[in-house]
Amino acid sequence: MERHYFAEELKKERRLVWNLIHEIDYKNQQLSEMERKYDETTATLRGLVDGLIAKINSKDSMLLDWELKYNTTVRRLMDENAKLQDEFVEELKKVKSENIKLKCKLGQRTKELEECKSQSDLERRTLINEMEVLKENLPRQNLVEVDKTSSAQVAALRKELEEKSEALLDLESRYNCLTVKQILTNQELQDARKESINGLKDMLNSRTTLGVKRMGEINQNAFEVACSLKFPNEDWQEISAKLCSSWEQNVQDPKWHPFKRIPFRGNLQEIVDEDDEKLKELRNEYGEAAFEAVTTALMEMNEYNASGRYAVPEIWNLKERRRASMKEIIQYIIKQLKTQKRKRKLT
């Protein structure tokens, strides 16, 4: 019985061992298959990664080349811009200097011309008076001799007068030439100012010393303050925008001309007529600030673009609230050029 029992147990153990060996072989086969798939996947991924790395390196190389070309182009453009700015400043200085010289010459020639005219008129009147006195004081029998002498003097004076007339014509011709040169020089300065406005309008802002102001444009802040006080419980911003737009149309209207002329230092000066009905109504309804905003826009429009009746840009000294001079504009451009040069040196 015991042997039989042990034999059965041995068979069970052998079957268990055989099952375990079979299961181990199956697990080994699965493990080998998994290792094979892992190796294949790893090889595929390694190929993809190597390809991506190669592409990235290629892109990096292209980006470096592009960056190098970009920096080279930027430096070249900045150098060309600096050169053009230097040439512009030098040319502007020459034009300004020539304009000053032409003004001085023009003033001198004008003075000489006026003096020459006055002297010629005075000499002519003196000669006529002397001849009349001689004719009245001398006896009749000496009139023939006096006439001969007077004729010789008149001929000499006529010759002198013709010479002075020729000199006068020469002075007038020179005066006209200087006037034309002055007009051309002023036109060049105006063109330079327009180019300065076009070139600086993107660089200037409220934080810089100079700024671009639209002459003839109404300051909307004055209307916003007036409407916020007059309509506190309504949409005063919309009311202000509509009111300001309406008054801008009035300012641009060529049929509306609320100006009058008053004598000032021997000349007639045109100023805003404060008794105009529209302006009086504006002052009564919305106060002094809105009135000042409209009258200022009217004066600017009348000065800068009376024929076109639309706002035009102008470089403005924001600190002193006035039109910037060409000297200030040139100084600002030179300052910006020096700043750019320092930045280029640092980079």
C-alpha positions as CSV (number, residue, x, y, z in Angstrom):
1,M,0.0,0.0,0.0
2,E,2.8,2.4,0.9
3,R,4.7,1.6,-2.3
4,H,1.5,2.1,-4.3
5,Y,0.9,5.5,-2.6
6,F,4.5,6.6,-3.1
7,A,4.3,5.6,-6.8
8,E,1.2,7.7,-7.3
9,E,2.8,10.7,-5.6
10,L,5.9,10.3,-7.8
11,K,3.7,10.2,-10.9
12,K,2.0,13.4,-9.8
13,E,5.3,15.1,-9.1
14,R,6.6,14.0,-12.5
15,R,3.5,15.3,-14.2
16,L,3.9,18.6,-12.3
17,V,7.5,18.8,-13.3
18,W,6.7,18.0,-16.9
19,N,4.0,20.7,-16.9
20,L,6.4,23.2,-15.4
21,I,9.0,22.4,-18.0
22,H,6.5,22.7,-20.8
23,E,5.3,26.0,-19.4
24,I,8.8,27.3,-19.0
25,D,9.6,26.3,-22.6
26,Y,6.4,28.2,-23.7
27,K,7.4,31.3,-21.7
28,N,10.9,31.2,-23.1
29,Q,9.4,31.1,-26.6
30,Q,7.2,34.0,-25.8
31,L,10.2,35.9,-24.3
32,S,12.3,35.2,-27.4
33,E,9.4,36.5,-29.6
34,M,9.1,39.6,-27.5
35,E,12.9,40.2,-27.6
36,R,12.8,39.8,-31.4
37,K,9.9,42.3,-31.8
38,Y,11.7,44.6,-29.3
39,D,14.9,44.5,-31.3
40,E,12.9,45.2,-34.6
41,T,11.0,48.1,-33.0
42,T,14.2,49.5,-31.4
43,A,16.0,49.3,-34.8
44,T,13.0,51.1,-36.5
45,L,12.9,53.7,-33.8
46,R,16.7,54.2,-33.9
47,G,16.4,54.7,-37.7
48,L,13.6,57.3,-37.2
49,V,15.5,59.1,-34.5
50,D,18.7,59.2,-36.6
51,G,16.7,60.5,-39.5
52,L,15.1,63.2,-37.3
53,I,18.4,64.2,-35.8
54,A,19.9,64.5,-39.3
55,K,16.9,66.7,-40.4
56,I,17.2,68.8,-37.2
57,N,20.9,69.3,-37.8
58,S,20.2,70.2,-41.4
59,K,17.5,72.7,-40.3
60,D,19.9,74.1,-37.7
61,S,22.5,74.6,-40.4
62,M,20.0,76.3,-42.7
63,L,18.8,78.5,-39.8
64,L,22.4,79.5,-39.0
65,D,22.9,80.4,-42.7
66,W,19.7,82.4,-42.8
67,E,20.6,84.2,-39.5
68,L,24.0,85.0,-40.8
69,K,22.5,86.3,-44.1
70,Y,19.9,88.3,-42.1
71,N,22.5,89.9,-39.8
72,T,24.7,90.7,-42.8
73,T,21.7,92.3,-44.6
74,V,20.7,94.2,-41.5
75,R,24.2,95.6,-41.0
76,R,24.4,96.6,-44.7
77,L,21.0,98.3,-44.6
78,M,21.9,100.1,-41.3
79,D,25.2,101.2,-42.8
80,E,23.4,102.5,-45.9
81,N,20.8,104.2,-43.8
82,A,23.4,105.8,-41.6
83,K,25.3,107.0,-44.7
84,L,22.1,108.4,-46.3
85,Q,21.2,110.1,-43.0
86,D,24.7,111.7,-42.8
87,E,24.4,112.8,-46.5
88,F,20.9,114.2,-45.8
89,V,22.1,116.1,-42.7
90,E,25.1,117.5,-44.6
91,E,23.0,118.5,-47.6
92,L,20.5,120.1,-45.2
93,K,23.2,122.1,-43.5
94,K,24.5,123.3,-46.9
95,V,21.1,124.4,-48.0
96,K,20.4,126.2,-44.8
97,S,23.8,128.0,-45.0
98,E,23.2,128.9,-48.6
99,N,19.7,130.2,-47.7
100,I,21.2,132.4,-45.0
101,K,23.8,133.8,-47.4
102,L,21.1,134.4,-50.1
103,K,18.9,136.2,-47.6
104,C,21.8,138.5,-46.6
105,K,22.7,139.2,-50.2
106,L,19.1,139.8,-51.0
107,G,18.7,142.3,-48.1
108,Q,21.9,144.1,-49.2
109,R,20.9,144.3,-52.8
110,T,17.4,145.5,-51.9
111,K,18.9,148.2,-49.7
112,E,21.3,149.3,-52.5
113,L,18.5,149.3,-55.0
114,E,16.3,151.5,-52.8
115,E,19.2,153.9,-52.1
116,C,20.0,154.1,-55.8
117,K,16.4,154.9,-56.7
118,S,16.2,157.6,-54.0
119,Q,19.5,159.2,-55.1
120,S,18.4,159.2,-58.7
121,D,15.1,160.8,-57.9
122,L,16.8,163.4,-55.7
123,E,19.4,164.3,-58.3
124,R,16.8,164.7,-61.0
125,R,14.6,167.0,-58.8
126,T,17.6,169.1,-57.8
127,L,18.7,169.5,-61.5
128,I,15.2,170.6,-62.5
129,N,15.0,173.1,-59.6
130,E,18.4,174.6,-60.5
131,M,17.4,175.0,-64.1
132,E,14.2,176.8,-63.2
133,V,16.1,179.1,-60.8
134,L,18.7,180.0,-63.5
135,K,16.0,180.8,-66.0
136,E,14.2,183.1,-63.7
137,N,17.2,185.0,-62.4
138,L,19.2,185.6,-65.7
139,P,18.4,188.4,-68.1
140,R,16.7,187.7,-71.4
141,Q,19.8,188.4,-73.6
142,N,21.8,185.7,-71.8
143,L,19.0,183.1,-72.2
144,V,20.6,181.7,-75.4
145,E,23.9,181.2,-73.7
146,V,22.2,179.7,-70.6
147,D,20.2,177.5,-72.9
148,K,23.4,176.2,-74.5
149,T,25.1,175.7,-71.2
150,S,21.9,174.1,-69.8
151,S,21.6,171.8,-72.8
152,A,25.2,170.6,-72.3
153,Q,24.5,170.0,-68.6
154,V,21.2,168.3,-69.4
155,A,23.0,166.0,-72.0
156,A,25.6,165.2,-69.4
157,L,23.0,164.5,-66.7
158,R,20.9,162.5,-69.2
159,K,23.9,160.4,-70.0
160,E,24.6,159.9,-66.2
161,L,20.9,159.1,-65.7
162,E,21.0,156.5,-68.4
163,E,24.1,154.9,-66.8
164,K,22.4,154.9,-63.5
165,S,19.3,153.5,-65.1
166,E,21.3,150.6,-66.5
167,A,22.9,150.0,-63.1
168,L,19.4,150.1,-61.6
169,L,18.2,147.5,-64.2
170,D,21.2,145.4,-63.4
171,L,20.4,145.6,-59.7
172,E,16.8,144.7,-60.4
173,S,17.9,141.7,-62.4
174,R,20.2,140.6,-59.6
175,Y,17.4,141.1,-57.2
176,N,15.1,138.9,-59.2
177,C,17.7,136.2,-59.5
178,L,18.2,136.3,-55.7
179,T,14.4,136.1,-55.2
180,V,14.2,133.0,-57.4
181,K,17.1,131.4,-55.5
182,Q,15.4,132.2,-52.2
183,I,12.1,130.7,-53.5
184,L,14.0,127.5,-54.6
185,T,15.9,127.3,-51.3
186,N,12.7,127.7,-49.3
187,Q,11.1,125.0,-51.4
188,E,14.1,122.7,-50.7
189,L,13.7,123.4,-47.0
190,Q,10.0,122.6,-47.2
191,D,10.7,119.4,-49.1
192,A,13.3,118.5,-46.5
193,R,10.8,119.1,-43.7
194,K,8.2,116.9,-45.4
195,E,10.7,114.1,-45.8
196,S,11.7,114.5,-42.1
197,I,8.0,114.2,-41.1
198,N,7.6,111.1,-43.3
199,G,10.8,109.5,-41.9
200,L,10.3,110.3,-38.2
201,K,6.5,109.8,-37.8
202,D,7.0,106.1,-36.9
203,M,9.8,106.9,-34.5
204,L,8.2,109.8,-32.5
205,N,5.7,109.3,-29.7
206,S,4.4,111.1,-26.6
207,R,7.6,110.1,-24.7
208,T,10.0,111.8,-27.0
209,T,10.9,115.5,-27.0
210,L,9.5,115.9,-30.5
211,G,6.2,114.5,-31.8
212,V,4.0,114.6,-34.9
213,K,0.9,116.9,-34.4
214,R,-1.9,117.0,-37.0
215,M,-2.4,120.7,-37.6
216,G,-6.1,121.6,-37.9
217,E,-7.3,118.6,-35.9
218,I,-9.5,119.3,-32.9
219,N,-8.3,118.2,-29.4
220,Q,-11.0,115.6,-28.5
221,N,-10.1,115.7,-24.8
222,A,-11.6,119.1,-24.4
223,F,-15.0,117.8,-25.7
224,E,-14.7,114.7,-23.5
225,V,-14.3,116.8,-20.3
226,A,-17.1,119.2,-21.3
227,C,-19.6,116.3,-22.1
228,S,-18.7,114.4,-19.0
229,L,-19.7,117.4,-16.9
230,K,-22.8,118.3,-19.0
231,F,-24.1,114.7,-19.4
232,P,-22.9,112.7,-16.3
233,N,-25.8,110.3,-16.4
234,E,-25.7,109.6,-20.2
235,D,-23.3,108.0,-22.6
236,W,-21.2,111.1,-22.7
237,Q,-18.3,109.4,-24.6
238,E,-20.5,108.7,-27.6
239,I,-22.0,112.2,-27.4
240,S,-18.4,113.7,-27.2
241,A,-17.3,111.7,-30.3
242,K,-20.3,112.8,-32.4
243,L,-19.9,116.4,-31.3
244,C,-16.2,116.5,-32.0
245,S,-16.8,114.9,-35.4
246,S,-19.4,117.5,-36.2
247,W,-17.1,120.4,-35.3
248,E,-14.2,118.8,-37.4
249,Q,-16.6,119.0,-40.4
250,N,-17.3,122.6,-39.6
251,V,-13.5,123.4,-39.5
252,Q,-13.0,121.6,-42.8
253,D,-15.9,123.4,-44.4
254,P,-14.5,126.0,-46.9
255,K,-17.8,128.0,-46.8
256,W,-17.4,128.7,-43.1
257,H,-14.8,131.4,-42.6
258,P,-15.1,132.8,-39.0
259,F,-12.2,135.3,-39.3
260,K,-11.7,139.0,-39.2
261,R,-8.7,141.3,-39.9
262,I,-7.3,143.8,-37.4
263,P,-4.3,146.2,-37.7
264,F,-1.2,144.9,-36.1
265,R,2.2,146.7,-36.4
266,G,1.2,148.5,-39.6
267,N,-0.2,145.4,-41.2
268,L,-3.6,143.6,-41.2
269,Q,-3.6,140.4,-39.2
270,E,-6.3,137.7,-39.5
271,I,-7.7,136.3,-36.3
272,V,-10.7,134.2,-35.2
273,D,-14.0,136.2,-35.0
274,E,-15.2,135.4,-31.5
275,D,-18.6,137.0,-32.4
276,D,-19.4,134.3,-34.9
277,E,-22.7,132.8,-34.1
278,K,-21.5,129.2,-34.2
279,L,-18.6,129.9,-32.0
280,K,-20.7,131.9,-29.5
281,E,-23.2,129.0,-29.3
282,L,-20.3,126.5,-28.7
283,R,-18.8,128.6,-25.9
284,N,-22.2,129.1,-24.2
285,E,-23.1,125.4,-24.4
286,Y,-19.8,123.6,-23.8
287,G,-17.5,126.1,-22.1
288,E,-14.1,127.7,-22.8
289,A,-12.0,124.5,-23.2
290,A,-14.1,123.3,-26.2
291,F,-14.2,126.8,-27.6
292,E,-10.4,127.0,-27.4
293,A,-10.0,123.6,-29.0
294,V,-12.0,124.7,-32.1
295,T,-10.5,128.1,-32.4
296,T,-7.0,126.6,-32.2
297,A,-7.8,124.1,-34.9
298,L,-9.2,127.0,-37.1
299,M,-6.0,129.0,-36.8
300,E,-3.9,126.0,-37.5
301,M,-6.0,125.1,-40.6
302,N,-5.9,128.7,-41.8
303,E,-2.1,128.8,-41.5
304,Y,-1.1,125.3,-42.7
305,N,-3.8,124.3,-45.3
306,A,-6.3,127.1,-45.9
307,S,-7.0,125.9,-49.5
308,G,-7.2,122.1,-48.9
309,R,-9.0,122.4,-45.5
310,Y,-7.8,119.1,-44.1
311,A,-5.4,118.3,-41.2
312,V,-1.7,118.0,-42.1
313,P,1.2,116.5,-40.0
314,E,3.8,118.7,-38.5
315,I,6.8,118.0,-36.2
316,W,5.9,119.5,-32.9
317,N,8.0,120.4,-29.8
318,L,5.9,118.7,-27.2
319,K,7.6,120.3,-24.2
320,E,7.3,123.9,-25.4
321,R,4.1,123.4,-27.4
322,R,5.3,124.9,-30.6
323,R,6.4,124.0,-34.2
324,A,9.8,122.4,-34.1
325,S,12.6,124.2,-35.9
326,M,14.8,122.4,-38.6
327,K,17.7,122.8,-36.1
328,E,15.8,120.8,-33.5
329,I,14.9,118.1,-36.1
330,I,18.5,117.8,-37.3
331,Q,19.7,117.6,-33.7
332,Y,17.2,114.8,-33.0
333,I,18.3,112.9,-36.1
334,I,22.0,113.2,-35.2
335,K,21.2,112.0,-31.7
336,Q,19.4,108.9,-33.1
337,L,22.3,108.2,-35.4
338,K,24.8,108.3,-32.6
339,T,22.6,106.0,-30.5
340,Q,22.4,103.5,-33.4
341,K,26.2,103.6,-33.9
342,R,26.7,102.9,-30.1
343,K,24.3,99.9,-30.3
344,R,26.1,98.5,-33.4
345,K,29.4,98.8,-31.6
346,L,28.0,96.9,-28.6
347,T,26.7,94.1,-30.8
